[in-house]
Structures are given as C-alpha cells and as structure tokens.
C-alpha cells in the first residue's frame, strides 16, 4: 500500500493482538497511543529543526479536538487562522452540551455564541473546561493532560495566558480571555 502513495508515509506496527483482552486494551487506550506516537514524532523532528514541527502540544490539541469534538483540523502542530472555524465549532458543541445553549454549530463567532460565553463558569468540569484546556494547548499554555476539570493547573494556565496576552491574570476564563484564545 505504501508503495502506491505519492506523499510521505510510514507504517507503524503498534503491537501484536492475538486475543480479546489485548484487543480490548488497545481499543481503550487508542487515543493515548496516538498521542504517544505524535509526541515521539514531534520530538524527533523538533530536535532536527524546530521550524519543521513547532509544537507537539499544539498537535496533541489538534488531535484531541478532532477525536473529542469531531473537528477535522489538520495535524500540523501549528495553530493557524484556518483552524478557527473548527475550534469555534468545538466551542459551540461544548456550550450546547454543558448549557443546552441551542447554538447553531457553524464555526462563526456570532452574537448568540458570544452571549453563551457568559455561561462559562470559573470552577466546573465537563465539555467546556475540556475545550478550554485544548484551546490553551493550541496557544502553548496548557502543559498537562486535559481532563475536563477546572483545577489548579487549568487556573494557572489561564492566568499565565492572560498575563502573556496583556489581560488581568485572574485565572478565570472570562469572555476577553476566550476571545484572545480565539485570536479575536
């Protein structure tokens, strides 16, 4: 199969599955395996030339947005303006799940989506916090594993992002912070 492609490709053998238990374990940890592979590839290329693959953290966020919210962001390791509609769609999906916001998932940051941002709590758990953690990863500001819990790591990452971007570092995801995360 690889011989017939005209683009760079590789085949990864991740293990030998010969029973139901191995298959179950593989299925349960598939995202973790994918992230580990991405980390390894990104570390390799970053060691060669940082301009080739600028951020393993961003690539992880892109992968997790795709798997967690059904977006289709290219796994480039670079947070691009062209990714914004997908990131906004993920936000709209999270707001709908958490608050039954009844937003149209269209990737546009319109008045209804902006109004729904007021629902973002300072301490919570769930889809909106998971999205916040991934948005912070896209901006290279969330070093942990996203878990959907607004704990001390998330609060510190929000405060660091706010300070870096000229906002008052409250550690709370207010509308101004979300707009900065979305590059508005």
KOLKOL-84237 format. One record per atom (N, C-alpha, C): x, y, z; atom name. Coordinates in steps of 0.1 Angstrom, whole numbers, padded with zeros to 4 digits. Example, Ala and Ser with C-alpha at 12.3 -4.5 7.8 and 13.67 -1.06 7.14 Angstrom:
KOLKOL-84237
+-------+-------+-------+-------+
|    xx |    yy |    zz | atome |
+-------+-------+-------+-------+
|  0132 | -0057 |  0078 |     N |
|  0123 | -0045 |  0078 |    CA |
|  0132 | -0033 |  0078 |     C |
|  0128 | -0022 |  0071 |     N |
|  0137 | -0011 |  0071 |    CA |
|  0129 |  0000 |  0079 |     C |
+-------+-------+-------+-------+
This chain:
KOLKOL-84237
+-------+-------+-------+-------+
|    xx |    yy |    zz | atome |
+-------+-------+-------+-------+
|  0008 | -0012 |  0000 |     N |
|  0000 |  0000 |  0000 |    CA |
|  0009 |  0013 |  0000 |     C |
|  0019 |  0013 |  0008 |     N |
|  0028 |  0025 |  0009 |    CA |
|  0035 |  0027 | -0004 |     C |
|  0037 |  0017 | -0012 |     N |
|  0044 |  0019 | -0025 |    CA |
|  0036 |  0027 | -0035 |     C |
|  0023 |  0027 | -0033 |     N |
|  0014 |  0033 | -0043 |    CA |
|  0011 |  0048 | -0039 |     C |
|  0016 |  0053 | -0028 |     N |
|  0013 |  0067 | -0024 |    CA |
|  0024 |  0076 | -0030 |     C |
|  0020 |  0088 | -0033 |     N |
|  0030 |  0098 | -0038 |    CA |
|  0034 |  0108 | -0028 |     C |
|  0029 |  0106 | -0015 |     N |
|  0033 |  0116 | -0005 |    CA |
|  0040 |  0108 |  0006 |     C |
|  0047 |  0116 |  0015 |     N |
|  0054 |  0109 |  0026 |    CA |
|  0045 |  0100 |  0034 |     C |
|  0049 |  0089 |  0037 |     N |
|  0040 |  0080 |  0045 |    CA |
|  0049 |  0070 |  0053 |     C |
|  0043 |  0065 |  0064 |     N |
|  0050 |  0054 |  0071 |    CA |
|  0040 |  0045 |  0077 |     C |
|  0044 |  0033 |  0079 |     N |
|  0036 |  0023 |  0085 |    CA |
|  0041 |  0020 |  0099 |     C |
|  0032 |  0021 |  0109 |     N |
|  0036 |  0018 |  0123 |    CA |
|  0030 |  0005 |  0128 |     C |
|  0039 | -0003 |  0133 |     N |
|  0034 | -0015 |  0140 |    CA |
|  0033 | -0013 |  0154 |     C |
|  0021 | -0013 |  0160 |     N |
|  0020 | -0009 |  0174 |    CA |
|  0019 | -0021 |  0184 |     C |
|  0019 | -0033 |  0178 |     N |
|  0018 | -0045 |  0187 |    CA |
|  0012 | -0056 |  0180 |     C |
|  0012 | -0067 |  0187 |     N |
|  0006 | -0080 |  0182 |    CA |
| -0006 | -0083 |  0190 |     C |
| -0018 | -0083 |  0184 |     N |
| -0030 | -0086 |  0191 |    CA |
| -0035 | -0100 |  0187 |     C |
| -0035 | -0109 |  0197 |     N |
| -0040 | -0122 |  0193 |    CA |
| -0050 | -0128 |  0203 |     C |
| -0057 | -0119 |  0211 |     N |
| -0068 | -0123 |  0219 |    CA |
| -0077 | -0111 |  0222 |     C |
| -0089 | -0114 |  0227 |     N |
| -0099 | -0104 |  0230 |    CA |
| -0094 | -0094 |  0240 |     C |
| -0086 | -0098 |  0250 |     N |
| -0082 | -0089 |  0261 |    CA |
| -0072 | -0079 |  0255 |     C |
| -0062 | -0083 |  0247 |     N |
| -0053 | -0074 |  0240 |    CA |
| -0061 | -0064 |  0232 |     C |
| -0071 | -0069 |  0224 |     N |
| -0079 | -0060 |  0216 |    CA |
| -0086 | -0050 |  0224 |     C |
| -0092 | -0054 |  0235 |     N |
| -0099 | -0045 |  0244 |    CA |
| -0090 | -0034 |  0250 |     C |
| -0078 | -0038 |  0254 |     N |
| -0068 | -0028 |  0259 |    CA |
| -0064 | -0018 |  0248 |     C |
| -0062 | -0024 |  0236 |     N |
| -0058 | -0015 |  0225 |    CA |
| -0069 | -0005 |  0223 |     C |
| -0082 | -0009 |  0222 |     N |
| -0093 |  0000 |  0219 |    CA |
| -0094 |  0010 |  0230 |     C |
| -0093 |  0006 |  0243 |     N |
| -0095 |  0016 |  0254 |    CA |
| -0084 |  0027 |  0254 |     C |
| -0072 |  0024 |  0250 |     N |
| -0061 |  0033 |  0251 |    CA |
| -0057 |  0039 |  0237 |     C |
| -0065 |  0038 |  0227 |     N |
| -0062 |  0042 |  0214 |    CA |
| -0057 |  0056 |  0213 |     C |
| -0065 |  0065 |  0219 |     N |
| -0061 |  0080 |  0219 |    CA |
| -0047 |  0082 |  0226 |     C |
| -0045 |  0075 |  0237 |     N |
| -0032 |  0076 |  0244 |    CA |
| -0021 |  0071 |  0236 |     C |
| -0023 |  0060 |  0228 |     N |
| -0013 |  0055 |  0219 |    CA |
| -0010 |  0065 |  0208 |     C |
| -0021 |  0071 |  0203 |     N |
| -0019 |  0081 |  0192 |    CA |
| -0011 |  0093 |  0197 |     C |
| -0014 |  0098 |  0209 |     N |
| -0007 |  0109 |  0215 |    CA |
|  0008 |  0106 |  0217 |     C |
|  0010 |  0093 |  0222 |     N |
|  0024 |  0089 |  0224 |    CA |
|  0032 |  0089 |  0211 |     C |
|  0026 |  0084 |  0200 |     N |
|  0032 |  0084 |  0187 |    CA |
|  0035 |  0098 |  0182 |     C |
|  0025 |  0107 |  0184 |     N |
|  0026 |  0121 |  0180 |    CA |
|  0038 |  0127 |  0188 |     C |
|  0038 |  0125 |  0201 |     N |
|  0049 |  0130 |  0209 |    CA |
|  0063 |  0126 |  0204 |     C |
|  0064 |  0113 |  0201 |     N |
|  0077 |  0108 |  0196 |    CA |
|  0081 |  0114 |  0182 |     C |
|  0071 |  0115 |  0173 |     N |
|  0074 |  0121 |  0160 |    CA |
|  0078 |  0135 |  0161 |     C |
|  0070 |  0143 |  0169 |     N |
|  0072 |  0157 |  0171 |    CA |
|  0086 |  0159 |  0178 |     C |
|  0089 |  0151 |  0188 |     N |
|  0102 |  0153 |  0195 |    CA |
|  0113 |  0150 |  0185 |     C |
|  0112 |  0140 |  0177 |     N |
|  0123 |  0137 |  0167 |    CA |
|  0125 |  0149 |  0157 |     C |
|  0114 |  0154 |  0151 |     N |
|  0115 |  0165 |  0142 |    CA |
|  0119 |  0178 |  0148 |     C |
|  0114 |  0181 |  0160 |     N |
|  0118 |  0193 |  0167 |    CA |
|  0132 |  0193 |  0171 |     C |
|  0138 |  0181 |  0174 |     N |
|  0152 |  0180 |  0177 |    CA |
|  0160 |  0183 |  0164 |     C |
|  0155 |  0180 |  0152 |     N |
|  0162 |  0182 |  0140 |    CA |
|  0161 |  0197 |  0136 |     C |
|  0149 |  0202 |  0136 |     N |
|  0147 |  0216 |  0132 |    CA |
|  0133 |  0221 |  0137 |     C |
|  0133 |  0230 |  0146 |     N |
|  0121 |  0234 |  0153 |    CA |
|  0111 |  0240 |  0143 |     C |
|  0115 |  0245 |  0132 |     N |
|  0106 |  0251 |  0122 |    CA |
|  0098 |  0240 |  0115 |     C |
|  0103 |  0228 |  0115 |     N |
|  0096 |  0217 |  0108 |    CA |
|  0083 |  0213 |  0115 |     C |
|  0084 |  0211 |  0128 |     N |
|  0073 |  0208 |  0137 |    CA |
|  0074 |  0216 |  0149 |     C |
|  0067 |  0228 |  0149 |     N |
|  0070 |  0237 |  0160 |    CA |
|  0064 |  0233 |  0174 |     C |
|  0053 |  0225 |  0175 |     N |
|  0048 |  0223 |  0188 |    CA |
|  0040 |  0209 |  0189 |     C |
|  0046 |  0201 |  0197 |     N |
|  0039 |  0188 |  0200 |    CA |
|  0026 |  0190 |  0207 |     C |
|  0026 |  0201 |  0216 |     N |
|  0014 |  0204 |  0224 |    CA |
|  0003 |  0208 |  0215 |     C |
|  0006 |  0216 |  0205 |     N |
| -0005 |  0221 |  0195 |    CA |
| -0010 |  0209 |  0188 |     C |
| -0001 |  0200 |  0183 |     N |
| -0005 |  0188 |  0176 |    CA |
| -0014 |  0179 |  0184 |     C |
| -0011 |  0178 |  0197 |     N |
| -0019 |  0170 |  0206 |    CA |
| -0033 |  0176 |  0207 |     C |
| -0034 |  0189 |  0208 |     N |
| -0046 |  0196 |  0209 |    CA |
| -0055 |  0194 |  0196 |     C |
| -0048 |  0195 |  0185 |     N |
| -0055 |  0193 |  0172 |    CA |
| -0061 |  0179 |  0172 |     C |
| -0053 |  0169 |  0176 |     N |
| -0058 |  0155 |  0176 |    CA |
| -0069 |  0154 |  0185 |     C |
| -0068 |  0159 |  0197 |     N |
| -0079 |  0158 |  0207 |    CA |
| -0092 |  0165 |  0203 |     C |
| -0090 |  0177 |  0197 |     N |
| -0102 |  0184 |  0192 |    CA |
| -0109 |  0175 |  0181 |     C |
| -0101 |  0169 |  0172 |     N |
| -0107 |  0160 |  0162 |    CA |
| -0114 |  0149 |  0168 |     C |
| -0108 |  0142 |  0178 |     N |
| -0114 |  0130 |  0184 |    CA |
| -0125 |  0133 |  0194 |     C |
| -0124 |  0145 |  0201 |     N |
| -0134 |  0148 |  0211 |    CA |
| -0146 |  0156 |  0206 |     C |
| -0144 |  0164 |  0196 |     N |
| -0154 |  0172 |  0191 |    CA |
| -0158 |  0170 |  0176 |     C |
| -0151 |  0161 |  0170 |     N |
| -0155 |  0158 |  0156 |    CA |
| -0150 |  0168 |  0146 |     C |
| -0140 |  0176 |  0150 |     N |
| -0135 |  0186 |  0140 |    CA |
| -0126 |  0179 |  0131 |     C |
| -0121 |  0186 |  0121 |     N |
| -0112 |  0180 |  0110 |    CA |
| -0100 |  0189 |  0108 |     C |
| -0093 |  0192 |  0119 |     N |
| -0082 |  0201 |  0119 |    CA |
| -0070 |  0193 |  0114 |     C |
| -0062 |  0198 |  0104 |     N |
| -0050 |  0191 |  0100 |    CA |
| -0040 |  0191 |  0112 |     C |
| -0034 |  0179 |  0114 |     N |
| -0024 |  0178 |  0124 |    CA |
| -0011 |  0183 |  0120 |     C |
| -0009 |  0196 |  0121 |     N |
|  0002 |  0203 |  0116 |    CA |
|  0012 |  0207 |  0128 |     C |
|  0007 |  0208 |  0140 |     N |
|  0015 |  0213 |  0151 |    CA |
|  0016 |  0228 |  0151 |     C |
|  0008 |  0235 |  0142 |     N |
|  0008 |  0249 |  0142 |    CA |
| -0007 |  0254 |  0142 |     C |
| -0010 |  0263 |  0151 |     N |
| -0024 |  0268 |  0153 |    CA |
| -0025 |  0279 |  0142 |     C |
| -0033 |  0276 |  0132 |     N |
| -0035 |  0285 |  0121 |    CA |
| -0048 |  0292 |  0121 |     C |
| -0049 |  0304 |  0115 |     N |
| -0062 |  0311 |  0113 |    CA |
| -0072 |  0302 |  0107 |     C |
| -0068 |  0293 |  0097 |     N |
| -0077 |  0284 |  0091 |    CA |
| -0083 |  0274 |  0100 |     C |
| -0077 |  0272 |  0112 |     N |
| -0083 |  0263 |  0122 |    CA |
| -0094 |  0269 |  0130 |     C |
| -0096 |  0282 |  0130 |     N |
| -0105 |  0289 |  0139 |    CA |
| -0120 |  0284 |  0137 |     C |
| -0125 |  0283 |  0125 |     N |
| -0139 |  0278 |  0124 |    CA |
| -0141 |  0264 |  0131 |     C |
| -0131 |  0255 |  0130 |     N |
| -0133 |  0242 |  0137 |    CA |
| -0132 |  0244 |  0152 |     C |
| -0123 |  0253 |  0156 |     N |
| -0121 |  0255 |  0171 |    CA |
| -0134 |  0261 |  0176 |     C |
| -0140 |  0270 |  0169 |     N |
| -0153 |  0276 |  0173 |    CA |
| -0164 |  0266 |  0173 |     C |
| -0164 |  0257 |  0163 |     N |
| -0174 |  0247 |  0163 |    CA |
| -0173 |  0238 |  0175 |     C |
| -0161 |  0235 |  0179 |     N |
| -0159 |  0227 |  0191 |    CA |
| -0164 |  0234 |  0203 |     C |
| -0162 |  0247 |  0204 |     N |
| -0167 |  0255 |  0215 |    CA |
| -0182 |  0255 |  0215 |     C |
| -0188 |  0257 |  0203 |     N |
| -0203 |  0257 |  0203 |    CA |
| -0208 |  0243 |  0207 |     C |
| -0202 |  0233 |  0203 |     N |
| -0206 |  0219 |  0207 |    CA |
| -0205 |  0218 |  0222 |     C |
| -0194 |  0223 |  0228 |     N |
| -0192 |  0222 |  0242 |    CA |
| -0203 |  0230 |  0250 |     C |
| -0206 |  0242 |  0245 |     N |
| -0216 |  0251 |  0251 |    CA |
| -0230 |  0244 |  0250 |     C |
| -0233 |  0238 |  0239 |     N |
| -0245 |  0231 |  0238 |    CA |
| -0246 |  0219 |  0247 |     C |
| -0236 |  0212 |  0249 |     N |
| -0236 |  0200 |  0257 |    CA |
| -0237 |  0204 |  0272 |     C |
| -0230 |  0215 |  0276 |     N |
| -0229 |  0219 |  0290 |    CA |
| -0241 |  0227 |  0294 |     C |
| -0246 |  0235 |  0286 |     N |
| -0256 |  0245 |  0290 |    CA |
| -0269 |  0245 |  0281 |     C |
| -0270 |  0235 |  0272 |     N |
| -0281 |  0234 |  0263 |    CA |
| -0284 |  0248 |  0257 |     C |
| -0272 |  0253 |  0252 |     N |
| -0273 |  0267 |  0246 |    CA |
| -0280 |  0268 |  0233 |     C |
| -0283 |  0257 |  0227 |     N |
| -0290 |  0257 |  0214 |    CA |
| -0284 |  0265 |  0203 |     C |
| -0271 |  0265 |  0203 |     N |
| -0263 |  0273 |  0193 |    CA |
| -0262 |  0265 |  0180 |     C |
| -0263 |  0272 |  0169 |     N |
| -0260 |  0266 |  0156 |    CA |
| -0245 |  0263 |  0156 |     C |
| -0241 |  0251 |  0153 |     N |
| -0227 |  0247 |  0152 |    CA |
| -0222 |  0250 |  0138 |     C |
| -0218 |  0263 |  0136 |     N |
| -0215 |  0268 |  0123 |    CA |
| -0200 |  0273 |  0122 |     C |
| -0193 |  0274 |  0133 |     N |
| -0179 |  0279 |  0133 |    CA |
| -0178 |  0294 |  0132 |     C |
| -0190 |  0301 |  0134 |     N |
| -0190 |  0315 |  0134 |    CA |
| -0191 |  0321 |  0148 |     C |
| -0184 |  0331 |  0152 |     N |
| -0185 |  0337 |  0165 |    CA |
| -0195 |  0348 |  0164 |     C |
| -0207 |  0344 |  0164 |     N |
| -0218 |  0354 |  0163 |    CA |
| -0223 |  0358 |  0176 |     C |
| -0234 |  0367 |  0176 |     N |
| -0239 |  0372 |  0189 |    CA |
| -0244 |  0361 |  0199 |     C |
| -0250 |  0351 |  0194 |     N |
| -0255 |  0340 |  0203 |    CA |
| -0244 |  0332 |  0209 |     C |
| -0233 |  0330 |  0202 |     N |
| -0222 |  0323 |  0207 |    CA |
| -0215 |  0332 |  0217 |     C |
| -0213 |  0345 |  0214 |     N |
| -0207 |  0354 |  0223 |    CA |
| -0215 |  0355 |  0236 |     C |
| -0228 |  0355 |  0235 |     N |
| -0237 |  0356 |  0247 |    CA |
| -0236 |  0343 |  0255 |     C |
| -0234 |  0332 |  0249 |     N |
| -0233 |  0319 |  0256 |    CA |
| -0220 |  0318 |  0264 |     C |
| -0210 |  0326 |  0260 |     N |
| -0197 |  0326 |  0267 |    CA |
| -0198 |  0330 |  0281 |     C |
| -0209 |  0338 |  0284 |     N |
| -0211 |  0343 |  0297 |    CA |
| -0214 |  0331 |  0307 |     C |
| -0218 |  0320 |  0301 |     N |
| -0221 |  0308 |  0309 |    CA |
| -0209 |  0301 |  0314 |     C |
| -0197 |  0304 |  0308 |     N |
| -0185 |  0297 |  0312 |    CA |
| -0182 |  0300 |  0327 |     C |
| -0183 |  0289 |  0335 |     N |
| -0181 |  0291 |  0350 |    CA |
| -0166 |  0292 |  0353 |     C |
| -0163 |  0297 |  0365 |     N |
| -0149 |  0298 |  0369 |    CA |
| -0145 |  0284 |  0375 |     C |
| -0153 |  0277 |  0380 |     N |
| -0150 |  0263 |  0386 |    CA |
| -0160 |  0253 |  0381 |     C |
| -0156 |  0244 |  0373 |     N |
| -0165 |  0235 |  0367 |    CA |
| -0158 |  0223 |  0362 |     C |
| -0165 |  0214 |  0356 |     N |
| -0159 |  0203 |  0349 |    CA |
| -0168 |  0199 |  0337 |     C |
| -0163 |  0193 |  0328 |     N |
| -0171 |  0189 |  0316 |    CA |
| -0165 |  0194 |  0303 |     C |
| -0174 |  0195 |  0293 |     N |
| -0171 |  0198 |  0279 |    CA |
| -0165 |  0211 |  0278 |     C |
| -0170 |  0221 |  0285 |     N |
| -0165 |  0235 |  0283 |    CA |
| -0151 |  0236 |  0289 |     C |
| -0148 |  0230 |  0300 |     N |
| -0135 |  0230 |  0306 |    CA |
| -0125 |  0222 |  0297 |     C |
| -0129 |  0211 |  0292 |     N |
| -0121 |  0203 |  0283 |    CA |
| -0117 |  0212 |  0270 |     C |
| -0127 |  0219 |  0265 |     N |
| -0125 |  0227 |  0253 |    CA |
| -0115 |  0238 |  0257 |     C |
| -0117 |  0244 |  0269 |     N |
| -0108 |  0255 |  0274 |    CA |
| -0093 |  0250 |  0275 |     C |
| -0092 |  0238 |  0280 |     N |
| -0078 |  0232 |  0281 |    CA |
| -0072 |  0229 |  0268 |     C |
| -0080 |  0225 |  0258 |     N |
| -0075 |  0223 |  0244 |    CA |
| -0071 |  0236 |  0238 |     C |
| -0080 |  0246 |  0240 |     N |
| -0077 |  0260 |  0234 |    CA |
| -0064 |  0265 |  0240 |     C |
| -0062 |  0263 |  0253 |     N |
| -0049 |  0267 |  0259 |    CA |
| -0037 |  0259 |  0254 |     C |
| -0039 |  0246 |  0251 |     N |
| -0029 |  0238 |  0244 |    CA |
| -0025 |  0244 |  0230 |     C |
| -0036 |  0248 |  0223 |     N |
| -0033 |  0254 |  0210 |    CA |
| -0024 |  0266 |  0211 |     C |
| -0025 |  0273 |  0222 |     N |
| -0017 |  0285 |  0224 |    CA |
| -0005 |  0282 |  0232 |     C |
| -0001 |  0269 |  0233 |     N |
|  0011 |  0265 |  0241 |    CA |
|  0011 |  0269 |  0255 |     C |
| -0001 |  0269 |  0262 |     N |
| -0002 |  0274 |  0276 |    CA |
| -0007 |  0263 |  0285 |     C |
| -0010 |  0251 |  0281 |     N |
| -0015 |  0241 |  0290 |    CA |
| -0006 |  0229 |  0289 |     C |
|  0003 |  0227 |  0299 |     N |
|  0012 |  0216 |  0298 |    CA |
|  0007 |  0203 |  0303 |     C |
| -0004 |  0202 |  0309 |     N |
| -0009 |  0190 |  0315 |    CA |
| -0017 |  0182 |  0305 |     C |
| -0023 |  0171 |  0310 |     N |
| -0032 |  0163 |  0302 |    CA |
| -0046 |  0168 |  0304 |     C |
| -0053 |  0172 |  0293 |     N |
| -0066 |  0177 |  0295 |    CA |
| -0076 |  0167 |  0301 |     C |
| -0083 |  0171 |  0311 |     N |
| -0092 |  0161 |  0318 |    CA |
| -0106 |  0167 |  0320 |     C |
| -0109 |  0179 |  0316 |     N |
| -0122 |  0185 |  0317 |    CA |
| -0125 |  0190 |  0331 |     C |
| -0115 |  0191 |  0340 |     N |
| -0117 |  0195 |  0354 |    CA |
| -0110 |  0209 |  0355 |     C |
| -0117 |  0219 |  0360 |     N |
| -0111 |  0232 |  0362 |    CA |
| -0104 |  0232 |  0376 |     C |
| -0092 |  0227 |  0376 |     N |
| -0084 |  0227 |  0389 |    CA |
| -0073 |  0237 |  0389 |     C |
| -0064 |  0235 |  0398 |     N |
| -0053 |  0245 |  0399 |    CA |
| -0044 |  0246 |  0386 |     C |
| -0042 |  0235 |  0379 |     N |
| -0034 |  0235 |  0367 |    CA |
| -0041 |  0244 |  0356 |     C |
| -0054 |  0242 |  0355 |     N |
| -0061 |  0249 |  0345 |    CA |
| -0061 |  0264 |  0349 |     C |
| -0064 |  0267 |  0361 |     N |
| -0065 |  0281 |  0366 |    CA |
| -0051 |  0288 |  0364 |     C |
| -0040 |  0281 |  0367 |     N |
| -0027 |  0287 |  0365 |    CA |
| -0024 |  0289 |  0350 |     C |
| -0028 |  0279 |  0342 |     N |
| -0026 |  0281 |  0327 |    CA |
| -0034 |  0293 |  0322 |     C |
| -0046 |  0295 |  0326 |     N |
| -0055 |  0306 |  0322 |    CA |
| -0048 |  0319 |  0327 |     C |
| -0043 |  0319 |  0339 |     N |
| -0037 |  0332 |  0344 |    CA |
| -0024 |  0335 |  0336 |     C |
| -0016 |  0324 |  0333 |     N |
| -0004 |  0326 |  0325 |    CA |
| -0007 |  0332 |  0311 |     C |
| -0018 |  0326 |  0305 |     N |
| -0022 |  0330 |  0292 |    CA |
| -0026 |  0345 |  0292 |     C |
| -0034 |  0348 |  0303 |     N |
| -0039 |  0362 |  0304 |    CA |
| -0028 |  0372 |  0306 |     C |
| -0018 |  0368 |  0314 |     N |
| -0007 |  0377 |  0316 |    CA |
|  0001 |  0379 |  0304 |     C |
|  0004 |  0368 |  0296 |     N |
|  0011 |  0368 |  0284 |    CA |
|  0005 |  0377 |  0273 |     C |
| -0009 |  0378 |  0274 |     N |
| -0017 |  0385 |  0264 |    CA |
| -0022 |  0398 |  0269 |     C |
| -0016 |  0404 |  0279 |     N |
| -0019 |  0417 |  0284 |    CA |
| -0033 |  0418 |  0291 |     C |
| -0038 |  0407 |  0296 |     N |
| -0051 |  0407 |  0303 |    CA |
| -0048 |  0406 |  0318 |     C |
| -0057 |  0411 |  0327 |     N |
| -0055 |  0409 |  0341 |    CA |
| -0055 |  0394 |  0344 |     C |
| -0045 |  0389 |  0351 |     N |
| -0044 |  0375 |  0353 |    CA |
| -0052 |  0370 |  0365 |     C |
| -0065 |  0368 |  0362 |     N |
| -0074 |  0364 |  0373 |    CA |
| -0075 |  0348 |  0373 |     C |
| -0071 |  0342 |  0362 |     N |
| -0072 |  0327 |  0362 |    CA |
| -0085 |  0322 |  0359 |     C |
| -0095 |  0331 |  0356 |     N |
| -0108 |  0328 |  0353 |    CA |
| -0111 |  0330 |  0338 |     C |
| -0118 |  0321 |  0331 |     N |
| -0120 |  0321 |  0317 |    CA |
| -0131 |  0331 |  0313 |     C |
| -0129 |  0344 |  0314 |     N |
| -0139 |  0354 |  0310 |    CA |
| -0139 |  0355 |  0295 |     C |
| -0149 |  0363 |  0291 |     N |
| -0151 |  0365 |  0276 |    CA |
| -0139 |  0370 |  0269 |     C |
| -0132 |  0380 |  0275 |     N |
| -0120 |  0386 |  0269 |    CA |
| -0109 |  0375 |  0267 |     C |
| -0108 |  0366 |  0277 |     N |
| -0098 |  0356 |  0276 |    CA |
| -0101 |  0346 |  0265 |     C |
| -0114 |  0342 |  0264 |     N |
| -0118 |  0333 |  0253 |    CA |
| -0116 |  0340 |  0240 |     C |
| -0119 |  0353 |  0238 |     N |
| -0117 |  0359 |  0226 |    CA |
| -0102 |  0360 |  0222 |     C |
| -0093 |  0362 |  0232 |     N |
| -0079 |  0361 |  0229 |    CA |
| -0075 |  0347 |  0225 |     C |
| -0080 |  0337 |  0232 |     N |
| -0077 |  0323 |  0228 |    CA |
| -0081 |  0321 |  0213 |     C |
| -0092 |  0327 |  0209 |     N |
| -0097 |  0325 |  0196 |    CA |
| -0091 |  0335 |  0186 |     C |
| -0081 |  0343 |  0191 |     N |
| -0074 |  0353 |  0183 |    CA |
| -0083 |  0364 |  0178 |     C |
| -0092 |  0368 |  0186 |     N |
| -0101 |  0380 |  0182 |    CA |
| -0097 |  0392 |  0190 |     C |
+-------+-------+-------+-------+
